[in-house]
Structure formats: C-alpha cells, structure tokens
Amino acid sequence: MITKVWTKNFSQSELERSAKASKNGINNSIPQHLLQNAQDLLNTLQVIRDALGKPIKITSGFRCERLNKLVGGVPNSSHTRC
C-alpha cells in the first residue's frame, strides 16, 4: 500500500499545496485510492524535468472536489484524479 509519493525532485505536498484551500479551511490531501495516480504523475514529471535539465514548478496539482468546485473547475477535471 502506498502511503506517500515522491521522486527525486517532486513531492506529494507539491501536488496538494493550495493557497485557496488553506485560506478556506479545505483539506486538500490526496486520498489513498488516488496515490498511485499521483505517483505515476510525479514519475512522468520527473522524466520531463530530467530531459529539460531545469526545475518544473507545479502551480495547480491535485484538487479535492470541494476545492475544485470553489475554483470553478469542471466536475470531471483531471485535477480531481491526479
């Protein structure tokens, strides 16, 4: 069972970080059943970063349903599935 996801240059907290969630008291943690998706995403981002040889900043990663609704995201947004 996966409990935390990361790569050499990316962490789970980068996907979960949201100023709007913090401001509105929203828990934007990635649920257990989506951690494998998150790990796959971070692995892909790591390959891209390694190829570019430059940092990549995640500006909008995971969004829980409540946060997605608050920001006006579409109901089936990829952000809600990592």
C-alpha positions in Angstrom: 0.0 0.0 0.0 1.3 3.4 -1.0 1.3 5.9 1.9 3.4 8.8 0.4 4.5 9.7 -3.1 7.6 11.4 -4.3 10.5 11.4 -6.8 14.0 12.9 -6.7 12.7 16.4 -7.3 8.9 16.3 -6.6 6.8 15.6 -3.5 3.2 14.8 -2.7 2.9 18.1 -0.8 3.6 20.0 -4.1 0.5 18.4 -5.6 -1.6 19.1 -2.6 -0.5 22.7 -1.9 -3.2 25.3 -2.5 -3.4 28.8 -1.1 -7.1 28.8 -1.8 -7.6 25.5 0.1 -5.6 26.8 3.1 -7.5 30.2 3.1 -10.8 28.3 3.1 -10.0 25.6 5.6 -10.2 22.8 3.0 -8.2 19.6 3.5 -6.7 19.0 0.0 -4.9 15.8 0.9 -4.8 13.2 -1.9 -7.0 10.2 -0.8 -5.4 6.8 -0.6 -7.2 5.4 -3.7 -5.5 8.1 -5.8 -1.9 7.8 -4.5 -0.9 5.5 -7.4 -2.2 8.1 -9.9 -0.2 10.7 -8.1 3.0 8.6 -8.1 2.6 8.0 -11.8 2.2 11.7 -12.4 5.2 12.6 -10.4 7.3 9.9 -12.2 6.3 11.4 -15.6 7.1 14.9 -14.4 10.5 13.7 -13.2 11.3 12.2 -16.6 10.4 15.6 -18.2 12.4 17.5 -15.7 15.4 15.3 -16.2 15.1 15.7 -20.0 14.8 19.5 -19.7 17.6 19.8 -17.1 15.6 22.5 -15.4 13.1 22.7 -12.5 9.4 22.5 -13.1 7.0 24.3 -10.7 3.7 22.7 -10.1 1.2 25.6 -9.9 -2.0 23.6 -9.8 -1.9 19.9 -8.9 -4.5 17.9 -7.1 -7.9 19.4 -6.2 -10.3 17.7 -3.9 -13.9 18.0 -5.1 -14.7 20.9 -2.7 -11.7 22.9 -3.8 -12.4 22.1 -7.5 -15.9 23.5 -7.1 -14.6 26.6 -5.3 -12.2 27.5 -8.1 -14.8 26.8 -10.8 -13.2 23.7 -12.1 -15.3 21.3 -14.3 -16.8 18.4 -12.4 -14.7 15.8 -14.3 -11.4 17.8 -14.0 -8.2 15.8 -14.2 -7.1 17.7 -11.2 -9.5 15.7 -9.1 -7.9 12.4 -10.2 -4.2 13.4 -10.1 
